[in-house]
Structures are given as structure tokens and as C-alpha cells.
Amino acid sequence: MLGHEEFGLGAAALALPALSIAQYGPVQSLNVSVAASIAMYEYHRQHPLSI
């Protein structure tokens, strides 16, 4: 799930198991498209297509 950039995820979604992207410094969130691309990259890295 990707949350709203201003309001985040709702309470019901926050109660579910989730992963987070480690960040350093004062930034507490990522643009939703950046977060999605990081998650997709990592999934592809761990599950490469066999050709």
C-alpha cells in the first residue's frame, strides 16, 4: 500500500504488517512515486526474471 503524501495511510492500513524504507536525516517521508520505485526495484533485485 502506498499512502497519501500529506495524510499517509488510514488507521486500518496502519494496523496491518508492513515494510518501511530506512531513511537517514530529518526527512520522514518519500514522494509516493519514489517509494514505489524503490520497492519495485528491490522486489526485482530479489526475484530476477529467469530467461
N, C-alpha and C positions, 0 to 999 in steps of 0.2 A: 504494500500500500504506500502511496505517496500522498502526503498531506498538503493542505492548502498552505501557501507560502507565508501568509500572515497569521492564520489561526491554527495551523498544524492539523493533527488528527483529532477526531472526536474521542470522547471518553470510552466508548465501546471499543474502538480500534486500539486505543492505548492499553486496554486490558489483555489484548492478545499477545502471544510471543512475537518478538520482532528482532531484527538486527539493527545495528546502528553503524554509522560510518565514523571512525575515530577522527577527531579534528584537534588541531593544536591552535593555541592562541585564543583571543577573545570571541571569535566567531562561533555562534551557537547553532547555525543552520546553513544549509546549502540551497541554492536555487533548485527547484524540483527537477528541472531537466538535467542539471549536473548530477544530482543524486541518482537519478535513474540511469544515466550513462555509466557512472561508477559501478552501480550494482550489476548492470548488464555486462560490463567488461569483466568483472570478477567472476560472474557466472560462466561466461565463455572461457575464461582462463582455466577454471576448474573442470569444465566439461567441454573439451575441444571436440570439434566435429571430426569423425573418422572418415577419411576419403579413401 
